[in-house]
Amino acid sequence: MDAEITHWAMHVRPDGLAGPLTWYSGVAQKELTRPLWLCVVQLFNHQTHHRGQVTTLLKQAGIDPGITDLPWAPLARD
């Protein structure tokens, strides 16, 4: 899934983020519509939240997760 998200993010154009996204929310129990760009921002923000959780759990288990700050982390290369 990460590869698919990365591929999409590398190829999306600004006009591809225009317009609304509508979905049924099980939490809100109703249909919601939000700007597509806002939903994409939430996707990446939510991933950050979970990476923080995993890092905390690893550290609590005595495992050093290594560098997690993006400017210093090893990045995927083409």
N, C-alpha and C positions, 0 to 999 in steps of 0.2 A: 504494500500500500504506500509506503514511503516513496518508493521509486515512481509510482504513478502520480503522487502529489508533486514530487519534484519535477517530473516531466511537465505536468500541467502548469506549475508555477513559472517554469522557464519559458513557456510558450504563450502564456495568456497575454492578451493585449489590453490596454486600458478600456477599450470599448467592450471587451469581454466581461468586464466587471460592472457594467452599467445595467440598470434595470433592477427589478425586484426578484426576490426568491420567495416562493410560497410553499409552506409545508404544514403538515398536521403535527402539532406538538402533543405528545402523550402527557407531558408534565402539565401544560396549561389546559389540556383537554379541549383544544380548539385550533383552527387554522390560523397560522401567523404569516405575515408578510413583512419582510425587512429588505433593505437595500442589499444586493448581492455582495457588494464590496465589504459591507459590515459583517456579513456571515463569514467571508474569507478571513477577515482580521480575527474573528472569534475562533476560527479553526486553528490558526497558528498560536493565538494566545492560550487556548486550551491545551495544546501540545506542550507549551512551556510550563503550564501548571503541573501536568503529569510528569514531565522530566524532573521538576523539582521534588515531587513526591518520591520518585524512584531514587534520586540522588540521596535524599534523606534516609530512606530505608537501607540503601547500600552502606552508608556511613554508620548507621546504627548497628549493622551486622558486622562492622569492622572491615569493610571493603572500601578501598579508595577508588572512587569512580573516575579519577583522573580529572583532567582539565575540562570544565564545562562552560567556561566563558567563551562565547563565539569568536572574539578576535584572536584567541590563542588556541582554540580547539582544532584538531586535525579535521579538515573538511574533505568531503568527497571530491575527487578529481575526475575530469572527463577522461 
